[in-house]
Amino acid sequence: MKNVGAHALIEGRVQGVCFRMDTRRAALERNVMGWVRNLPDGRVEALFEGKESDVKSMLKWCESGPVLASVRKVTVDWRDYTGKFDSFEIVFW
C-alpha cells in the first residue's frame, strides 16, 4: 500500500465539539501523521499523511466526527506524501 497525503476542510458544527482532540486521537489510532486546526470561518482544516488505507479511514471518520459534531461537508485535496511529520498535532497557526 502506498503512502499518500490528504488536505481536508470539514464544514458544519465542527468547532466547540472536541473535533480537533478527537481527530488527533482517531489519527493516532490509525497511525496517520499531520495536523488539525480550527479556522476563523468555523471550519476545521486537517492534513493527513500515511498509508492510503489509513488516510481513507481517517477521511471517512471525518464525515461524522465526534458525537456532538454535525458534519455537513468534507472537501479533500489529495497530495503527495512528504514524510515530514512524525506525529499528529493540534496546531494554532
C-alpha positions as CSV (number, residue, x, y, z in Angstrom):
1,M,0.0,0.0,0.0
2,K,1.4,3.4,-1.0
3,N,1.7,6.4,1.3
4,V,-0.4,9.4,0.5
5,G,-1.3,12.9,1.8
6,A,-4.7,14.5,2.0
7,H,-5.7,18.1,2.9
8,A,-9.3,18.2,4.3
9,L,-11.7,21.0,5.1
10,I,-14.6,20.0,7.3
11,E,-17.7,22.1,7.4
12,G,-20.7,22.0,9.8
13,R,-20.9,22.1,13.5
14,V,-17.3,21.2,14.0
15,Q,-16.0,23.7,16.5
16,G,-16.7,23.6,20.2
17,V,-17.5,19.8,20.0
18,C,-13.9,18.4,20.6
19,F,-13.4,17.8,16.9
20,R,-9.7,18.6,17.0
21,M,-9.0,16.5,20.0
22,D,-10.9,13.5,18.7
23,T,-9.4,13.9,15.3
24,R,-5.9,13.6,16.9
25,R,-7.0,10.5,18.8
26,A,-8.5,8.9,15.7
27,A,-5.4,9.7,13.6
28,L,-3.0,8.3,16.2
29,E,-5.2,5.1,16.4
30,R,-4.7,4.8,12.6
31,N,-1.0,5.7,12.6
32,V,-1.8,8.8,10.5
33,M,0.5,11.8,10.9
34,G,-0.1,15.5,10.2
35,W,-2.1,18.2,11.9
36,V,-5.6,19.7,12.6
37,R,-6.7,23.2,13.4
38,N,-9.8,25.5,13.7
39,L,-10.3,28.1,11.0
40,P,-11.8,31.6,11.8
41,D,-14.7,30.9,9.5
42,G,-15.9,27.9,11.6
43,R,-14.4,25.1,9.6
44,V,-11.8,22.6,10.7
45,E,-8.7,22.1,8.5
46,A,-6.5,19.0,8.6
47,L,-3.6,17.5,6.8
48,F,-3.3,13.7,6.9
49,E,-0.3,11.5,5.8
50,G,0.2,7.8,5.9
51,K,-0.8,4.6,4.3
52,E,-3.5,5.2,1.7
53,S,-6.0,2.8,3.5
54,D,-5.3,4.6,6.9
55,V,-5.8,8.1,5.4
56,K,-9.0,7.0,3.7
57,S,-10.2,5.6,7.0
58,M,-9.4,8.9,8.7
59,L,-11.3,10.8,6.0
60,K,-14.3,8.5,6.5
61,W,-14.1,9.2,10.2
62,C,-14.2,13.0,9.4
63,E,-17.6,12.6,7.7
64,S,-19.2,12.1,11.1
65,G,-16.5,13.2,13.6
66,P,-17.2,13.1,17.4
67,V,-20.6,12.6,18.9
68,L,-21.6,16.2,19.2
69,A,-20.4,17.2,15.7
70,S,-22.7,17.7,12.8
71,V,-20.6,17.4,9.6
72,R,-22.2,18.9,6.5
73,K,-19.3,18.6,4.1
74,V,-15.7,17.3,3.8
75,T,-13.6,18.6,0.9
76,V,-10.5,16.6,0.2
77,D,-7.4,17.6,-1.9
78,W,-5.1,14.7,-2.4
79,R,-1.4,15.5,-2.1
80,D,1.9,13.8,-2.5
81,Y,3.2,12.1,0.7
82,T,6.0,14.2,2.2
83,G,7.0,12.1,5.2
84,K,7.9,15.2,7.1
85,F,5.5,14.5,10.0
86,D,6.4,12.2,12.9
87,S,3.2,12.8,14.9
88,F,-0.3,14.2,14.7
89,E,-0.7,17.6,16.3
90,I,-3.4,20.2,17.1
91,V,-1.9,23.4,15.7
92,F,-2.9,27.1,16.3
93,W,-1.4,29.0,13.4
